[in-house]
Each structure stands twice: as structure tokens, then as C-alpha cells.
């Protein structure tokens, strides 16, 4: 039981730290770093989801502040990722327009 508590606590702390690192990378526009942190965070999420739910509920009061902060970081990440998606969509759209124009005028 004690090992399970340690695993769960460690996974939760790492999840929160990785979420914070993802936010920092996204704010700096370091999207490769963001993706690397995302992969690691998903691994911690898998660990969390694989643990005894009753144990998670038992530890929730101790983890609440960290998890709430991770949730807030995740909300901000959603905003930044949406903005980046829109930006990339615009870049792609301009490239497609330029390609069509070149195609039209080189015939």
C-alpha cells in the first residue's frame, strides 16, 4: 500500500511539473519541447489512471492545490495550442494560395 501511495504521489507531482513545463515551452514557442513534455506527461497520466481510484481519492486533499494548478495550466495550454493551430492553418492556406497562383500563371 505504501509503495502504491508513493507511486501515485510521484506520478501526480510529475504530471503537474510536466504540465508547467509544457506551458512554459508553449509560451516561448518551443513546440518541439512542448511535444516532448506532452509525451512524458501522457505517460504519467497512464500511471495515474492505472492506480487504485480509492487511493487517489484518499490522496486528493494533499494533491488538490497542485492538481488545480495543473488544470489551470492545461486551460491556458488549450488557448495557446488553439492559437498555434490557427496560425499554422493561415500559413498553410497562404502556401496553398501561392501554389495555385503559380500554377495558374505558369500554364
DSSP file (Angstrom, degrees, kcal/mol; ACC not computed):
  #  RESIDUE AA STRUCTURE BP1 BP2  ACC     N-H-->O    O-->H-N    N-H-->O    O-->H-N    TCO  KAPPA ALPHA  PHI   PSI    X-CA   Y-CA   Z-CA
    1    1 A X     >        0   0    0      0, 0.0     4,-2.1     0, 0.0     5,-0.2   0.000 360.0 360.0 360.0 -44.4    0.0    0.0    0.0
    2    2 A X  H  >  +     0   0    0      1,-0.2     4,-2.2     2,-0.2     5,-0.1   0.878 360.0  52.1 -62.7 -38.2    2.8    2.4    0.9
    3    3 A X  H  > S+     0   0    0      1,-0.2     4,-2.7     2,-0.2    -1,-0.2   0.905 108.5  51.5 -62.9 -40.9    4.5    1.8   -2.4
    4    4 A X  H  > S+     0   0    0      2,-0.2     4,-2.6     1,-0.2    -2,-0.2   0.892 108.6  50.7 -63.2 -39.9    1.3    2.5   -4.2
    5    5 A X  H  X S+     0   0    0     -4,-2.1     4,-2.9     2,-0.2     5,-0.2   0.926 111.6  47.9 -62.6 -44.7    0.9    5.8   -2.4
    6    6 A X  H  X S+     0   0    0     -4,-2.2     4,-2.6     2,-0.2     5,-0.2   0.912 112.5  48.5 -63.3 -43.1    4.5    6.7   -3.3
    7    7 A X  H  X S+     0   0    0     -4,-2.7     4,-2.6     2,-0.2    -2,-0.2   0.930 114.8  45.5 -62.3 -45.8    3.9    5.8   -7.0
    8    8 A X  H  X S+     0   0    0     -4,-2.6     4,-2.5     2,-0.2    -2,-0.2   0.926 114.2  47.3 -65.3 -45.8    0.7    7.8   -7.1
    9    9 A X  H  X S+     0   0    0     -4,-2.9     4,-2.4    -5,-0.2    -2,-0.2   0.926 114.4  47.6 -62.0 -44.9    2.1   10.8   -5.4
   10   10 A X  H  X S+     0   0    0     -4,-2.6     4,-2.7    -5,-0.2     5,-0.2   0.917 112.0  49.4 -63.6 -44.4    5.2   10.8   -7.6
   11   11 A X  H  X S+     0   0    0     -4,-2.6     4,-2.6    -5,-0.2    -1,-0.2   0.910 112.0  48.8 -62.3 -41.9    3.1   10.4  -10.8
   12   12 A X  H  X S+     0   0    0     -4,-2.5     4,-2.3     2,-0.2    -2,-0.2   0.917 112.6  47.4 -64.5 -43.3    0.8   13.3   -9.7
   13   13 A X  H  X S+     0   0    0     -4,-2.4     4,-2.5     2,-0.2    -2,-0.2   0.906 113.8  47.1 -65.4 -41.2    3.8   15.5   -8.9
   14   14 A X  H  X S+     0   0    0     -4,-2.7     4,-2.9     2,-0.2     5,-0.2   0.902 109.9  54.0 -66.6 -40.0    5.5   14.7  -12.2
   15   15 A X  H  X S+     0   0    0     -4,-2.6     4,-2.1    -5,-0.2    -2,-0.2   0.934 111.4  45.5 -57.9 -46.5    2.2   15.2  -14.1
   16   16 A X  H  X S+     0   0    0     -4,-2.3     4,-2.0     2,-0.2    -2,-0.2   0.914 113.7  48.6 -64.6 -43.9    1.9   18.7  -12.6
   17   17 A X  H  X S+     0   0    0     -4,-2.5     4,-2.3     1,-0.2    -2,-0.2   0.902 112.0  49.1 -63.3 -41.6    5.6   19.6  -13.2
   18   18 A X  H  X S+     0   0    0     -4,-2.9     4,-2.5     2,-0.2    -1,-0.2   0.868 108.2  53.7 -67.9 -35.9    5.3   18.4  -16.8
   19   19 A X  H  X S+     0   0    0     -4,-2.1     4,-2.1    -5,-0.2    -1,-0.2   0.912 109.9  48.1 -63.5 -41.1    2.2   20.4  -17.4
   20   20 A X  H  X S+     0   0    0     -4,-2.0     4,-2.3     2,-0.2    -2,-0.2   0.902 111.6  49.8 -64.8 -41.1    4.0   23.5  -16.1
   21   21 A X  H  X S+     0   0    0     -4,-2.3     4,-2.4     2,-0.2    -2,-0.2   0.879 109.0  52.6 -65.4 -37.9    7.0   22.7  -18.4
   22   22 A X  H  X S+     0   0    0     -4,-2.5     4,-2.7     2,-0.2    -1,-0.2   0.918 108.9  49.8 -62.7 -42.8    4.6   22.3  -21.4
   23   23 A X  H  X S+     0   0    0     -4,-2.1     4,-2.6     2,-0.2    -2,-0.2   0.928 110.7  49.2 -62.3 -45.2    3.1   25.7  -20.6
   24   24 A X  H  X S+     0   0    0     -4,-2.3     4,-1.5     1,-0.2    -1,-0.2   0.921 112.5  48.1 -60.6 -43.8    6.5   27.4  -20.5
   25   25 A X  H  X>S+     0   0    0     -4,-2.4     5,-2.8     1,-0.2     4,-0.6   0.919 112.5  48.4 -63.9 -43.3    7.5   25.8  -23.8
   26   26 A X  H ><5S+     0   0    0     -4,-2.7     3,-1.0     1,-0.2    -2,-0.2   0.906 109.3  52.5 -64.5 -41.4    4.3   26.8  -25.5
   27   27 A X  H 3<5S+     0   0    0     -4,-2.6    -1,-0.2     1,-0.3    -2,-0.2   0.820 112.6  45.9 -63.8 -30.1    4.6   30.4  -24.2
   28   28 A X  H 3<5S-     0   0    0     -4,-1.5    -1,-0.3    -5,-0.2    -2,-0.2   0.506 114.9-116.9 -89.1  -5.3    8.1   30.5  -25.6
   29   29 A X  T <<5 +     0   0    0     -3,-1.0     2,-1.5    -4,-0.6    -3,-0.2   0.707  67.6 143.4  76.3  19.1    7.0   29.0  -28.9
   30   30 A X     >< +     0   0    0     -5,-2.8     4,-2.3    -6,-0.2    -1,-0.2  -0.611  16.3 166.4 -90.8  75.8    9.2   25.9  -28.3
   31   31 A X  H  > S+     0   0    0     -2,-1.5     4,-2.2     1,-0.2    -1,-0.2   0.775  70.3  56.1 -70.7 -28.0    6.8   23.5  -29.9
   32   32 A X  H  > S+     0   0    0      2,-0.2     4,-2.1    -3,-0.2    -1,-0.2   0.920 111.0  45.1 -66.6 -42.7    9.3   20.6  -30.1
   33   33 A X  H  > S+     0   0    0      2,-0.2     4,-2.5     1,-0.2     5,-0.2   0.903 110.5  55.4 -64.4 -40.8    9.9   20.9  -26.4
   34   34 A X  H  X S+     0   0    0     -4,-2.3     4,-2.2     1,-0.2    -2,-0.2   0.929 109.0  46.7 -56.0 -47.6    6.2   21.1  -25.8
   35   35 A X  H  X S+     0   0    0     -4,-2.2     4,-2.1     2,-0.2    -1,-0.2   0.879 110.1  52.5 -66.1 -38.1    5.6   17.8  -27.6
   36   36 A X  H  X S+     0   0    0     -4,-2.1     4,-1.6     1,-0.2    -1,-0.2   0.922 112.4  45.2 -62.8 -43.2    8.4   16.1  -25.8
   37   37 A X  H  X S+     0   0    0     -4,-2.5     4,-2.6     1,-0.2    -2,-0.2   0.862 108.9  57.7 -67.0 -35.6    6.9   17.2  -22.4
   38   38 A X  H  X S+     0   0    0     -4,-2.2     4,-2.4    -5,-0.2    -2,-0.2   0.911 104.6  50.5 -61.3 -43.4    3.5   16.1  -23.7
   39   39 A X  H  X S+     0   0    0     -4,-2.1     4,-1.5     1,-0.2    -1,-0.2   0.926 112.6  46.5 -61.2 -45.0    4.6   12.6  -24.3
   40   40 A X  H  X S+     0   0    0     -4,-1.6     4,-1.7     1,-0.2    -2,-0.2   0.889 111.3  51.9 -65.3 -38.9    6.1   12.3  -20.8
   41   41 A X  H  X S+     0   0    0     -4,-2.6     4,-2.3     1,-0.2    -1,-0.2   0.892 105.9  54.3 -66.1 -38.6    3.0   13.8  -19.3
   42   42 A X  H  X S+     0   0    0     -4,-2.4     4,-2.1     1,-0.2    -1,-0.2   0.863 105.0  54.9 -63.2 -34.8    0.8   11.3  -21.0
   43   43 A X  H  X S+     0   0    0     -4,-1.5     4,-1.8     2,-0.2    -1,-0.2   0.907 108.9  47.3 -63.6 -40.9    3.0    8.5  -19.5
   44   44 A X  H  X S+     0   0    0     -4,-1.7     4,-2.7     2,-0.2    -2,-0.2   0.870 108.8  54.6 -68.8 -35.5    2.3    9.9  -16.1
   45   45 A X  H  X S+     0   0    0     -4,-2.3     4,-2.8     2,-0.2    -2,-0.2   0.902 106.4  52.1 -62.7 -40.0   -1.4   10.2  -16.8
   46   46 A X  H  X S+     0   0    0     -4,-2.1     4,-1.4     2,-0.2    -2,-0.2   0.906 109.8  49.0 -61.9 -42.0   -1.4    6.5  -17.8
   47   47 A X  H  < S+     0   0    0     -4,-1.8     4,-0.5     2,-0.2     3,-0.3   0.938 112.2  48.8 -61.6 -46.7    0.3    5.7  -14.4
   48   48 A X  H >< S+     0   0    0     -4,-2.7     3,-1.2     1,-0.2    -2,-0.2   0.921 111.7  48.0 -60.2 -45.2   -2.3    7.8  -12.6
   49   49 A X  H 3< S+     0   0    0     -4,-2.8    -1,-0.2     1,-0.3    -2,-0.2   0.752 107.5  57.6 -69.1 -22.7   -5.2    6.2  -14.4
   50   50 A X  T 3< S+     0   0    0     -4,-1.4    -1,-0.3    -3,-0.3    -2,-0.2   0.521  91.3  93.5 -84.9  -5.3   -3.8    2.7  -13.7
   51   51 A X  S <  S-     0   0    0     -3,-1.2     2,-0.3    -4,-0.5    -3,-0.0  -0.404  94.2 -79.3 -87.1 164.0   -3.8    3.3   -9.9
   52   52 A X     >  -     0   0    0      1,-0.2     4,-1.9    -2,-0.1     3,-0.3  -0.447  36.2-145.9 -61.4 121.9   -6.4    2.3   -7.4
   53   53 A X  H  > S+     0   0    0     -2,-0.3     4,-2.4     1,-0.2     5,-0.2   0.851  97.9  56.6 -63.5 -35.5   -9.1    5.0   -7.6
   54   54 A X  H  > S+     0   0    0      1,-0.2     4,-2.0     2,-0.2    -1,-0.2   0.883 107.1  49.7 -63.2 -37.3   -9.9    4.8   -3.8
   55   55 A X  H  > S+     0   0    0     -3,-0.3     4,-2.1     2,-0.2    -2,-0.2   0.895 108.6  52.3 -68.0 -40.0   -6.2    5.6   -3.2
   56   56 A X  H  X S+     0   0    0     -4,-1.9     4,-1.2     1,-0.2    -2,-0.2   0.924 109.7  48.8 -61.1 -44.4   -6.4    8.5   -5.5
   57   57 A X  H  X S+     0   0    0     -4,-2.4     4,-0.5     1,-0.2     3,-0.3   0.888 109.2  53.9 -62.3 -38.7   -9.4    9.9   -3.7
   58   58 A X  H  < S+     0   0    0     -4,-2.0     3,-0.3     1,-0.2     4,-0.3   0.881 114.3  40.6 -62.7 -38.8   -7.6    9.3   -0.4
   59   59 A X  H >X S+     0   0    0     -4,-2.1     4,-1.6     1,-0.2     3,-0.7   0.587  89.4  95.6 -86.0 -10.6   -4.6   11.4   -1.6
   60   60 A X  H 3X S+     0   0    0     -4,-1.2     4,-1.9    -3,-0.3     3,-0.3   0.865  78.2  55.5 -53.1 -44.8   -6.7   14.1   -3.3
   61   61 A X  H 3< S+     0   0    0     -4,-0.5     4,-0.4    -3,-0.3    -1,-0.3   0.904 110.9  45.7 -57.5 -38.5   -6.7   16.5   -0.4
   62   62 A X  H <4 S+     0   0    0     -3,-0.7    -1,-0.2    -4,-0.3     4,-0.2   0.792 121.7  37.8 -72.7 -27.4   -2.9   16.5   -0.3
   63   63 A X  H  X S+     0   0    0     -4,-1.6     4,-2.8    -3,-0.3     5,-0.3   0.525  88.0  99.5 -99.7  -8.1   -2.7   16.9   -4.1
   64   64 A X  H  X S+     0   0    0     -4,-1.9     4,-2.7    -5,-0.2     5,-0.2   0.874  81.8  47.5 -51.6 -51.0   -5.6   19.2   -4.7
   65   65 A X  H  > S+     0   0    0     -4,-0.4     4,-2.0     1,-0.2    -1,-0.2   0.914 115.3  45.7 -60.9 -44.2   -3.6   22.5   -4.9
   66   66 A X  H  > S+     0   0    0     -4,-0.2     4,-2.3     1,-0.2    -1,-0.2   0.914 114.5  47.7 -65.3 -42.7   -1.1   21.0   -7.4
   67   67 A X  H  X S+     0   0    0     -4,-2.8     4,-2.1     2,-0.2    -2,-0.2   0.866 110.1  52.2 -69.0 -35.4   -3.8   19.4   -9.5
   68   68 A X  H  X S+     0   0    0     -4,-2.7     4,-2.2    -5,-0.3    -1,-0.2   0.897 110.3  48.8 -65.5 -38.9   -5.9   22.6   -9.6
   69   69 A X  H  X S+     0   0    0     -4,-2.0     4,-2.7    -5,-0.2    -2,-0.2   0.913 109.9  51.4 -66.1 -41.1   -2.8   24.5  -10.8
   70   70 A X  H  X S+     0   0    0     -4,-2.3     4,-2.4     1,-0.2    -2,-0.2   0.886 108.8  52.1 -61.4 -38.2   -2.2   21.8  -13.4
   71   71 A X  H  X S+     0   0    0     -4,-2.1     4,-2.1     2,-0.2    -1,-0.2   0.912 109.6  48.1 -64.5 -42.5   -5.8   22.2  -14.6
   72   72 A X  H  X S+     0   0    0     -4,-2.2     4,-2.1     2,-0.2    -2,-0.2   0.911 111.6  50.1 -64.3 -41.9   -5.4   26.0  -14.9
   73   73 A X  H  X S+     0   0    0     -4,-2.7     4,-2.6     1,-0.2    -2,-0.2   0.900 108.8  53.4 -61.1 -39.9   -2.1   25.4  -16.8
   74   74 A X  H  X S+     0   0    0     -4,-2.4     4,-2.4     2,-0.2    -2,-0.2   0.884 106.5  51.8 -63.8 -38.7   -4.0   23.0  -19.1
   75   75 A X  H  X S+     0   0    0     -4,-2.1     4,-1.6     2,-0.2    -1,-0.2   0.925 111.8  46.2 -62.7 -43.5   -6.7   25.6  -19.8
   76   76 A X  H  X S+     0   0    0     -4,-2.1     4,-2.3     1,-0.2    -2,-0.2   0.886 110.1  54.5 -66.6 -37.9   -4.0   28.1  -20.8
   77   77 A X  H  X S+     0   0    0     -4,-2.6     4,-3.1     1,-0.2     5,-0.3   0.910 103.7  55.6 -59.9 -42.7   -2.3   25.4  -22.9
   78   78 A X  H  X S+     0   0    0     -4,-2.4     4,-2.3     1,-0.2    -1,-0.2   0.913 108.5  48.1 -56.3 -43.6   -5.6   24.8  -24.7
   79   79 A X  H  X S+     0   0    0     -4,-1.6     4,-2.3     2,-0.2    -1,-0.2   0.926 113.8  46.0 -63.1 -45.5   -5.7   28.5  -25.6
   80   80 A X  H  X S+     0   0    0     -4,-2.3     4,-2.3     2,-0.2    -2,-0.2   0.894 113.1  49.2 -66.8 -39.5   -2.1   28.6  -26.8
   81   81 A X  H  X S+     0   0    0     -4,-3.1     4,-2.8     2,-0.2    -1,-0.2   0.902 110.8  50.3 -67.9 -40.4   -2.5   25.4  -28.8
   82   82 A X  H  X S+     0   0    0     -4,-2.3     4,-2.5    -5,-0.3    -2,-0.2   0.923 110.9  49.4 -62.1 -43.1   -5.6   26.7  -30.5
   83   83 A X  H  X S+     0   0    0     -4,-2.3     4,-2.3     2,-0.2    -2,-0.2   0.909 112.3  47.8 -62.4 -41.5   -3.9   29.9  -31.4
   84   84 A X  H  X S+     0   0    0     -4,-2.3     4,-2.9     2,-0.2     5,-0.2   0.904 110.1  52.3 -65.8 -41.1   -0.9   28.0  -32.8
   85   85 A X  H  X S+     0   0    0     -4,-2.8     4,-2.3     2,-0.2    -2,-0.2   0.925 111.1  47.4 -59.8 -44.5   -3.3   25.7  -34.8
   86   86 A X  H  X S+     0   0    0     -4,-2.5     4,-2.1     2,-0.2    -2,-0.2   0.903 111.6  50.9 -63.6 -41.2   -5.0   28.8  -36.3
   87   87 A X  H  X S+     0   0    0     -4,-2.3     4,-2.1     1,-0.2    -2,-0.2   0.927 111.8  46.4 -61.6 -46.1   -1.6   30.3  -37.1
   88   88 A X  H  X S+     0   0    0     -4,-2.9     4,-2.7     1,-0.2    -1,-0.2   0.867 109.2  55.8 -66.2 -35.2   -0.5   27.2  -38.9
   89   89 A X  H  X S+     0   0    0     -4,-2.3     4,-2.5    -5,-0.2    -1,-0.2   0.901 107.9  48.6 -61.6 -40.6   -3.8   27.0  -40.7
   90   90 A X  H  X S+     0   0    0     -4,-2.1     4,-2.6     2,-0.2    -2,-0.2   0.908 111.3  49.6 -64.8 -42.6   -3.2   30.5  -42.0
   91   91 A X  H  X S+     0   0    0     -4,-2.1     4,-2.3     2,-0.2    -2,-0.2   0.930 113.0  46.9 -62.2 -45.5    0.4   29.6  -43.1
   92   92 A X  H  X S+     0   0    0     -4,-2.7     4,-2.3     1,-0.2    -2,-0.2   0.914 111.8  50.8 -62.5 -43.8   -0.9   26.5  -44.9
   93   93 A X  H  X S+     0   0    0     -4,-2.5     4,-2.4     2,-0.2    -2,-0.2   0.911 110.3  48.9 -62.2 -43.6   -3.7   28.4  -46.5
   94   94 A X  H  X S+     0   0    0     -4,-2.6     4,-2.6     1,-0.2    -1,-0.2   0.905 111.1  50.9 -63.5 -40.3   -1.3   31.1  -47.8
   95   95 A X  H  X S+     0   0    0     -4,-2.3     4,-2.3     1,-0.2    -1,-0.2   0.896 110.3  48.8 -63.1 -39.9    1.0   28.5  -49.2
   96   96 A X  H  X S+     0   0    0     -4,-2.3     4,-2.3     2,-0.2    -1,-0.2   0.897 111.5  49.5 -67.3 -39.8   -1.8   26.8  -51.0
   97   97 A X  H  X S+     0   0    0     -4,-2.4     4,-2.4     2,-0.2    -2,-0.2   0.923 111.4  49.2 -63.4 -43.0   -3.0   30.1  -52.5
   98   98 A X  H  X S+     0   0    0     -4,-2.6     4,-2.6     1,-0.2    -2,-0.2   0.906 110.5  50.5 -63.6 -40.7    0.5   30.9  -53.6
   99   99 A X  H  X S+     0   0    0     -4,-2.3     4,-2.4     1,-0.2    -1,-0.2   0.906 110.8  49.1 -64.0 -41.1    0.8   27.4  -55.2
  100  100 A X  H  X S+     0   0    0     -4,-2.3     4,-2.4     2,-0.2    -2,-0.2   0.899 111.2  49.9 -65.3 -39.9   -2.5   27.8  -57.0
  101  101 A X  H  X S+     0   0    0     -4,-2.4     4,-2.5     2,-0.2    -2,-0.2   0.933 111.6  47.7 -64.0 -45.1   -1.4   31.3  -58.3
  102  102 A X  H  X S+     0   0    0     -4,-2.6     4,-1.4     1,-0.2    -2,-0.2   0.920 112.5  50.0 -60.5 -42.4    1.9   29.9  -59.5
  103  103 A X  H  < S+     0   0    0     -4,-2.4     4,-0.3     1,-0.2    -1,-0.2   0.899 111.7  48.3 -62.7 -41.5    0.1   27.0  -61.2
  104  104 A X  H >< S+     0   0    0     -4,-2.4     3,-0.7     1,-0.2    -2,-0.2   0.910 116.6  41.1 -66.8 -43.2   -2.3   29.4  -62.9
  105  105 A X  H 3< S+     0   0    0     -4,-2.5    -1,-0.2     1,-0.2    -2,-0.2   0.564 109.6  57.6 -87.2  -8.4    0.3   31.8  -64.2
  106  106 A X  T 3<        0   0    0     -4,-1.4    -1,-0.2    -5,-0.2    -2,-0.2   0.370 360.0 360.0-101.4   5.9    2.9   29.2  -65.3
  107  107 A X    <         0   0    0     -3,-0.7    -1,-0.2    -4,-0.3    -2,-0.1   0.472 360.0 360.0 -80.3 360.0    0.5   27.4  -67.7
